[in-house]
Amino acid sequence: MPRFNDTIAAPATPAGTAALAVLRVSGPDTPGLATEIFGRPPLPRTARHADYRDRAGGLVDDVVLTFFKGPGSYTGEDALEISCHGNPYIVQRILADLLERGCRPAEPGEFTQRAFLNGRMDLSQAEAVMDLIHARGERALHAAQQQLRGSLGRKMNGLVEALLNVLARIEAYIDFPDEDLPVEDRDVVVRELARLYAETEELLATKHYGDLLRDGIKTVIVGEPNVGKSSLLNRLVGRERALVSPEPGTTRDFIEARITVGGHTLRLIDTAGLNTAPAPLEKLGMAKTRECLAEADLILAVLDSSTGAALPPELLVLDDRKSLIIFNKSDLSNYKQLTSLPQNALQVSAITGHGVDRLIGRVVAMADAFQTQVGGEAIAINARHAAALAEAKSALRGAQEKLVRGDGVELVASDLRAVLAAYGEIVGKVDNERMLDHLFAAFCIGK
């Protein structure tokens, strides 16, 4: 039987989740495979209706096939997409037949890895595919789409080009050691390195926003016992996520739920009450509350407006830029109407919903402030990018210091080559097979 050398196959759409399923095949012998199954060579980028028959000649399904000639395909290789009915049995029969004909199952992320290795995308774009798959909100989706379209790659290529120009200028003097670097050339290099350093720092500063997009904005609800923290969580989530009781201290550990507002994903965390005279178990819950506070991106400090209680001592030092004071229980007959509220405060009723829309609007505005743009494009780097940029920043600082001290240009050039290597790690110009295997293994089958 024909053996299709390193031709891979995988379902791109999980069977059973839709009326249709798509199976993808990629590799050098894809045209031969398509001809064997469907009886004639496939026409590039032309959808064709046909019967899919297995090797014994049995009809499996009527399908639509589309052939993509490399390098103009997702993987950069000849590729075939087979659209069939979404019945899991049909999908499994076609997949089993493809394997019998000599294909092998794709590894997780192998389609995207081949696209990277064949120059169809840089490494930052390949990572954006994963971000696109796992985007939980509109802002995360937009940032992933921007990166997939090359926003980070374009920025890094600009930095690399500028750095290569500086290196070329410096290495000219290494090749001619009898010449000293003229003052005017040294000044040009100093200015250019300062610009590269500033732009590297600007990119590095987007990591926090990238973390928020991928993990959600950690929004901690805090306050004394029985002020309505759990009721507020339930109101924001839209269901009974936390138990609510008139008895103080119901929440002894934190409870987490995710919601999406204004395109942002919030990780809402309902915490144990901050009690001035806690029982032993409450003390443990309060310790967890303080941990959550220290890690919070946004804080919703809840007070009972029917009692006029003040903020607990732990909350008196909150940063106004990331906290809101919420006077809850405005539905009670004895609540105190506050005519003068601090700028970061508002009155609500978690039970009736009064004021909650205003609260959500304020939270969205605060979340919007986390957004970062570099050169007019949405860029939100991940931890791997940040590690490479931190290396680049350190090496740039070393080069600047050597220039100021008047050290030899060969030492400056050595630092700048380290910067170049660090920049290259972001878009995948530096060969690191183990890192690539680990990165792509996190993808799902068929991507």
C-alpha positions in Angstrom: 0.0 0.0 0.0 1.2 3.6 -0.6 3.1 5.1 2.4 2.7 8.9 2.7 5.9 10.1 4.2 5.3 12.3 7.3 1.8 13.2 6.1 -0.2 14.1 9.2 -4.0 14.1 9.8 -6.2 15.4 12.6 -9.7 16.6 13.1 -9.7 20.4 13.2 -13.2 20.7 14.5 -14.2 18.3 17.4 -16.7 15.8 16.3 -20.1 16.0 17.8 -20.0 19.7 18.6 -21.3 20.9 15.2 -23.4 19.7 12.2 -20.1 19.5 10.2 -16.6 18.4 11.1 -13.3 19.3 9.3 -10.4 16.9 9.0 -7.0 18.4 8.0 -4.1 16.6 6.2 -0.7 18.1 5.6 2.5 16.8 4.1 4.5 16.3 0.9 2.3 13.4 -0.4 -1.0 15.1 0.2 -1.8 15.4 -3.6 -1.2 11.7 -4.1 -3.4 10.8 -1.1 -6.2 13.0 -2.5 -5.9 11.5 -5.9 -6.0 7.9 -4.5 -9.2 8.7 -2.5 -11.1 10.8 -4.9 -9.9 9.6 -8.2 -8.3 12.7 -9.7 -5.7 15.3 -8.7 -7.2 18.1 -6.6 -7.4 21.7 -7.9 -5.8 24.2 -5.6 -8.2 26.4 -3.6 -11.3 25.0 -5.2 -14.0 23.4 -3.1 -15.2 20.2 -4.6 -18.1 17.9 -3.6 -17.3 14.2 -3.7 -17.9 10.8 -2.2 -15.5 9.6 0.4 -14.9 5.9 -0.1 -12.7 3.8 2.2 -9.9 1.5 0.9 -12.4 -1.3 0.4 -14.6 0.9 -1.7 -17.3 1.4 0.8 -19.1 4.8 0.9 -18.4 6.6 4.1 -19.9 10.0 3.5 -20.4 12.7 0.9 -17.8 15.5 1.7 -16.4 18.8 0.5 -12.7 18.8 -0.1 -10.4 21.8 -0.5 -6.8 21.5 -1.5 -4.1 24.1 -0.6 -0.9 24.0 -2.6 2.2 24.8 -0.5 3.6 27.2 0.3 0.3 29.0 0.2 -1.3 27.0 3.0 -1.5 27.2 6.8 1.4 24.9 7.3 3.4 26.0 4.2 3.0 22.4 2.8 0.5 20.8 0.5 -2.6 20.5 2.6 -6.1 19.1 2.3 -9.3 19.9 4.3 -12.1 17.4 4.2 -15.5 18.7 5.5 -17.9 15.9 6.4 -21.0 15.5 8.5 -20.3 15.9 12.2 -21.4 12.5 13.3 -18.6 11.2 15.5 -18.8 7.7 13.8 -18.3 9.2 10.4 -15.4 11.3 11.5 -13.7 8.4 13.2 -14.2 6.2 10.1 -12.6 8.8 7.8 -9.7 9.4 10.2 -9.1 5.6 10.6 -9.1 5.3 6.8 -6.5 8.1 6.4 -4.3 6.3 8.9 -4.7 3.0 7.1 -3.6 4.8 3.9 -0.3 5.8 5.5 -0.9 9.0 7.3 0.0 9.4 10.9 -1.9 11.3 13.7 -0.7 14.9 14.2 1.0 15.7 17.4 -0.5 18.5 19.5 0.3 21.8 17.9 2.1 20.2 14.9 0.2 22.0 12.2 1.2 25.4 13.8 4.7 24.1 14.4 5.1 23.2 10.8 3.7 26.7 9.8 6.5 28.2 12.0 9.3 26.0 10.7 8.2 26.7 7.1 8.3 30.4 7.6 4.5 31.0 7.5 4.6 32.8 10.8 7.1 33.8 13.4 7.1 32.4 16.9 5.1 35.2 18.5 2.4 34.6 15.9 2.4 30.9 16.6 1.9 31.7 20.3 -1.0 34.0 19.4 -2.8 31.0 17.9 -2.9 29.5 21.5 -4.0 32.8 22.9 -6.8 33.0 20.3 -8.0 29.5 21.2 -8.1 30.3 24.9 -9.3 34.0 24.8 -12.0 34.5 27.4 -13.1 38.0 26.5 -13.2 40.6 23.7 -10.0 42.4 24.8 -8.0 39.1 25.0 -9.4 38.1 21.6 -8.4 41.4 20.0 -4.9 41.3 21.5 -4.4 37.7 20.2 -5.7 38.7 16.7 -3.3 41.7 16.6 -0.4 39.4 17.6 -1.4 36.8 15.1 -1.4 39.5 12.4 2.2 40.3 13.4 2.0 43.3 15.7 4.7 42.0 18.1 6.8 40.6 15.2 6.8 43.9 13.4 7.9 45.7 16.5 10.7 43.2 17.2 11.8 43.3 13.5 12.1 47.1 13.8 14.2 46.8 17.0 16.4 44.2 15.4 17.0 46.3 12.3 17.9 49.3 14.4 20.3 47.2 16.5 21.9 45.7 13.4 22.6 49.2 12.2 24.4 50.1 15.5 26.3 46.8 15.4 27.4 47.5 11.8 28.7 50.9 12.9 30.6 49.5 15.9 32.0 46.4 14.2 33.5 48.6 11.4 35.9 49.8 14.1 36.6 46.3 15.3 37.7 45.4 11.8 39.9 48.5 11.7 41.4 48.4 15.2 43.8 51.3 14.5 40.8 53.6 14.3 39.1 55.0 17.4 35.3 55.5 17.4 34.9 59.2 16.6 33.0 61.3 19.2 30.2 62.0 16.7 29.7 58.3 16.0 29.9 57.5 19.7 27.1 60.1 20.3 24.9 58.5 17.6 25.4 55.1 19.2 24.6 56.4 22.7 21.4 58.0 21.4 20.3 54.9 19.5 21.0 52.6 22.4 19.0 54.9 24.7 16.1 54.7 22.2 16.4 50.9 22.0 16.5 50.7 25.8 13.4 52.8 26.2 11.4 50.8 23.6 12.5 47.5 25.2 11.2 48.9 28.5 8.0 49.9 26.9 7.4 46.4 25.5 8.4 44.8 28.9 5.8 47.0 30.6 3.0 45.3 28.6 3.5 42.0 30.4 1.1 42.9 33.3 -1.7 43.6 30.8 -0.8 40.3 29.0 -1.2 38.4 32.3 -4.5 40.1 32.9 -5.8 39.1 29.4 -4.7 35.5 29.8 -5.6 34.9 33.5 -8.3 37.5 34.1 -8.3 40.6 36.3 -8.1 39.5 39.9 -11.0 41.5 41.5 -11.2 40.9 45.3 -14.3 41.6 47.3 -13.4 42.5 50.9 -15.1 43.9 54.0 -16.3 43.0 57.5 -18.5 40.0 58.1 -22.2 40.3 57.0 -21.8 43.5 54.8 -23.1 41.6 51.8 -19.9 40.5 50.0 -21.3 37.1 48.9 -24.6 38.8 47.9 -22.6 41.2 45.7 -20.7 38.3 44.2 -23.9 36.5 43.4 -25.4 39.6 41.8 -22.4 40.2 39.6 -22.2 36.5 38.6 -26.0 36.3 38.0 -26.5 33.2 40.0 -26.2 31.8 43.5 -22.4 31.1 43.5 -21.9 31.8 47.2 -24.0 30.8 50.2 -25.7 33.8 51.8 -26.8 33.9 55.5 -27.7 36.5 58.0 -25.2 34.8 60.3 -21.9 36.6 60.2 -18.8 34.7 59.1 -20.5 32.4 56.5 -17.5 32.7 54.2 -14.5 31.1 55.8 -12.4 30.7 52.7 -12.3 32.6 49.4 -14.8 31.8 46.6 -13.8 32.5 43.0 -16.0 33.0 39.9 -15.3 34.5 36.4 -17.4 37.0 34.6 -16.9 39.1 31.4 -17.8 42.8 31.5 -16.9 45.4 28.9 -14.8 42.8 27.0 -12.7 42.1 30.2 -12.6 38.9 32.1 -12.8 39.4 35.9 -11.8 36.8 38.4 -14.2 37.7 41.2 -13.0 36.6 44.6 -15.3 36.7 47.6 -13.2 36.6 50.8 -13.7 35.9 54.4 -14.8 38.9 56.5 -12.3 41.1 58.3 -13.4 40.5 61.9 -11.9 42.6 64.7 -12.4 39.6 67.1 -12.1 36.5 65.0 -12.6 32.9 66.0 -9.6 30.6 65.3 -11.1 29.4 62.0 -11.9 32.9 61.0 -8.3 33.9 61.5 -7.2 31.4 58.9 -9.8 32.8 56.5 -8.6 36.4 57.2 -5.0 35.3 56.5 -6.2 34.1 53.0 -8.1 37.4 52.6 -4.9 39.4 53.2 -3.1 37.2 50.7 -5.7 37.9 48.1 -5.6 41.7 48.8 -1.8 41.7 48.3 -2.2 40.1 44.9 -5.4 42.0 43.8 -5.6 44.0 40.5 -8.9 45.5 41.6 -10.5 45.8 45.1 -14.2 46.1 45.9 -14.3 47.2 49.5 -17.8 46.6 50.8 -19.5 48.5 53.7 -22.9 48.3 55.3 -24.6 51.6 54.6 -27.4 50.8 57.1 -24.9 50.9 60.0 -22.5 53.6 58.8 -19.5 51.5 59.7 -16.1 52.7 58.7 -13.5 50.9 56.7 -11.5 48.2 58.6 -7.9 49.2 59.3 -6.6 46.9 56.6 -8.6 48.9 54.0 -7.7 52.4 55.0 -4.5 52.3 52.9 -6.1 51.2 49.6 -4.9 52.7 46.4 -7.7 54.7 44.9 -6.5 53.8 41.4 -7.4 50.2 41.9 -10.2 50.2 44.5 -13.8 51.1 44.9 -15.7 51.6 48.2 -19.1 50.1 47.9 -21.8 51.2 50.4 -24.1 48.2 50.2 -27.7 47.5 51.4 -29.3 50.6 50.0 -32.5 48.5 49.9 -32.9 48.5 53.7 -35.3 51.0 55.2 -32.7 52.2 57.7 -29.9 52.8 55.2 -28.2 56.1 55.3 -28.5 58.1 52.1 -25.0 59.5 51.5 -25.1 62.9 49.8 -21.3 63.3 49.7 -19.3 60.2 48.5 -15.6 59.9 47.9 -14.7 59.9 44.2 -14.0 56.1 44.3 -17.3 55.3 46.2 -20.9 54.5 45.3 -24.1 53.1 46.9 -25.6 49.8 45.7 -28.0 47.1 46.8 -26.7 43.6 46.0 -30.2 42.3 46.7 -32.3 44.5 44.4 -29.5 45.4 41.9 -29.8 49.2 42.5 -26.5 50.9 41.5 -24.9 47.7 40.2 -24.9 48.9 36.6 -23.0 52.0 37.7 -20.6 49.8 39.7 -19.9 47.6 36.6 -19.3 50.8 34.5 -16.8 52.0 37.1 -15.1 48.6 37.1 -14.9 48.5 33.3 -13.3 52.0 33.3 -10.7 50.9 35.8 -10.0 47.7 33.8 -9.7 49.8 30.6 -6.8 51.7 32.3 -4.7 48.5 32.3 -4.7 48.4 28.5 -1.3 49.0 26.8 -0.4 50.0 23.3 2.9 50.2 21.6 3.1 52.4 18.5 -0.7 52.4 18.2 -1.0 48.6 18.3 -2.3 46.4 21.0 0.6 44.4 22.4 0.5 42.2 25.5 3.6 40.0 25.9 3.7 36.7 27.8 6.2 35.4 30.4 8.6 34.0 27.8 8.7 37.3 25.9 9.3 39.2 29.2 12.2 36.9 30.1 13.9 37.6 26.7 13.2 41.3 26.9 14.6 41.5 30.4 17.8 39.8 29.1 17.9 42.3 26.3 17.4 45.3 28.7 20.2 44.1 30.9 22.6 43.7 28.0 21.7 47.1 26.6 22.4 48.7 30.0 25.8 46.9 30.0 26.6 48.3 26.5 25.6 51.8 27.5 27.8 51.7 30.6 30.7 50.5 28.6 30.3 53.3 26.2 30.2 55.9 29.0 33.4 54.4 30.5 35.1 54.4 27.2 35.6 50.6 27.1 36.7 48.9 23.9 34.2 48.7 21.1 34.6 44.9 21.0 33.1 44.7 24.5 30.2 46.9 23.5 29.6 44.7 20.4 29.6 41.6 22.6 26.8 43.0 24.7 24.8 44.0 21.6 25.1 40.6 20.2 23.6 39.3 23.4 20.7 41.8 22.9 20.3 40.5 19.3 20.0 36.9 20.5 17.4 37.9 23.2 15.3 39.8 20.6 15.6 36.8 18.3 14.1 34.5 20.9 10.8 36.3 20.8 10.1 35.8 17.1 12.0 32.5 16.9 15.1 33.4 15.0 17.3 31.6 17.6 17.3 27.8 17.1 16.2 26.2 20.4 14.6 22.8 19.6 13.7 21.9 23.1 12.0 25.2 23.8 10.0 24.9 20.5 8.9 21.3 21.3 7.7 22.3 24.8 5.9 25.4 23.4 4.0 23.6 20.7 3.1 20.6 22.8 0.7 22.8 24.7 -1.5 23.2 21.6 -4.5 21.1 20.9 -4.7 18.4 18.3 -5.4 19.8 14.8 -3.8 23.2 15.4 
